Amino acid sequence: MSLLIRNALVYDGSGAAPMKADVAVEGGAIVGVGPDLPVRADEVRDAGGLALAPGFIDVHTHDDAVALEADGLHPKLSQGVTTVVTGNCGISLAPSPMAGREAPPPPLDLIGEAAAYRFPRFVDFLDALRAFTPGCNVVPLVGHHVLRARAMADLARPAADHEIEAMRADLAEALAAGAAGLSTGLAYPPARHATTDEIAALAADVAAAGRIWTTHMRDERLGVVSSVAETLDVARRSGVRTLISHHKCCGEAAFGLSATTLAMIETARKTMPIDLDLYPYTASSTVLIETFARDSRKVTVSWSDPHPEMAGRDLAEICAEWGVDQNEAIGRLRPGGAIYHQMDDGDLERILAYPPTLVGSDGLPRDKRPHPRLWGAFPRVLGHYARDKGVISLQTAIAKMTGQTAKTLHLADRGRIAPGCKADLVLFDPAAIHDAADYDHPVRPAEGIAGVWVNGVLAWAEGAPTDAPRAGQVLAA
Ligand SMILES: [Zn+2]
């Protein structure tokens, strides 16, 4: 099956200015790029001058479980995403942490309930993904929370040496199976008591395997500066390639600290491979945690197992209705999740404009009332932040979702429109693209996306999935 897309404005993913060109695809790969290609193809499509970019790489997802569902990656395909990095923030579906437990300890319940954690080893998860064929390509990380929960019954303490050895054995299995790297989430209860030494020991194994460490840092509020210092310390000691996840400064007291953190990162980058990503919203979302709610202007409940009727409700209203304080309400609503309005657009724009920063969604696909980033993150950067606000150029925005991301993840044949690269492509209207999902209507597909190809297969077109078979691949390291 060959495809020729004619008359496109090609953004090749390198950050270079676009050029009018045709793109020829054969056997799932790009075989030619240039003006007026003299190529015959089974299918010819006139792009009508629309923008053609490499399929977006969502560098920060929690799509582990939904990658195994037929329509689970539709929120991503609808935005032009063709590759998702799973297993972030310490949370991965494998290897299973369920021995001796009835429920996955929060935040592992963000991606699935007990039954979802059914893979004894990391390789079993990858085998299941391959057998299923996901809707997008998957770059799988293994999460520190599950390693820790397998090694320790009581997570509220530092790990002993033999427990770190047990984590290292599981990590070795995951890396051998093809995990792209290790993620940690030191802000979360299962890892809060993990020492810097514990993380450095694991990071050294990741470095030895040539893989990447992604970190949801210990503190993204007033302590964000010391968290960056800890991150750089681990990177220096282990030599690991490091990706700081969803960089942000939460709570009014921390507004503006990104000037300091980016300066630290910039200095460190002179001697170490440090990158970072962000999602383009001033509200975060995760499980219900008292300290996260405390620093927020507004908190919206996104899901609650004991009180499902409260999804979408304002936490302050719930407190008033129940006549209880915030902590008591959170206790009653848990297990549950929330959206925390707690960032400043000035920090967001500064971080987005910083050249090394990549774009991710951090979408939570299981939430009843999800944060709109699940359906809108990429079009929001292209429309709101690049075209409308001019924070970065369109070609820079695209590079932060494609070529730059592929480079950081060591994906040699993704993220570029060039001969030899896989035909992950998105065709969109630069004048019309925008995120339609917002906090009031969080599951609306973005507008302006004309077509999305995964490995040469048209997977999404004109606002809906096609009936082509799923074409995603597991991009094991
Ligand atoms: Zn996170």
Residues whose N, C-alpha, C, O or C-beta is under 5 A from the ligand:
A	BS01	ZN	C89 H216
